[in-house]
Amino acid sequence: MVTGGLMSYAPNLVDQFRRAASHIDRILKGEKPADLPVQQPTKVELVINMKTAKALGPTVPLPLLARADEVIE
């Protein structure tokens, strides 16, 4: 039974929370939320789950593994 995803390419959540804290700080200092710029993620991470890959059977190319930010064994 496979209980995890094969790959994830998504924004770094820690970075997102830090950026949100900056916005909250500005709001608490009196800025209007409507005046704050919309911010898009600036850092994304590629995570590959090799345990799931072995269970499902596909071969993950070595260049893709080399580019991954994290490889779960």
Stockholm file with secondary structure:
# STOCKHOLM 1.0

chainA/1-73         MVTGGLMSYAPNLVDQFRRAASHIDRILKGEKPADLPVQQPTKVELVINMKTAKALGPTVPLPLLARADEVIE
#=GR chainA/1-73 SS CCCSCSEEEEECHHHHHHHHHHHHHHHHTTCCGGGSCCCCCCCEEEEEEHHHHHHHCCCCCHHHHHHCSEEEC
#=GC SS_cons        CCCSCSEEEEECHHHHHHHHHHHHHHHHTTCCGGGSCCCCCCCEEEEEEHHHHHHHCCCCCHHHHHHCSEEEC
//
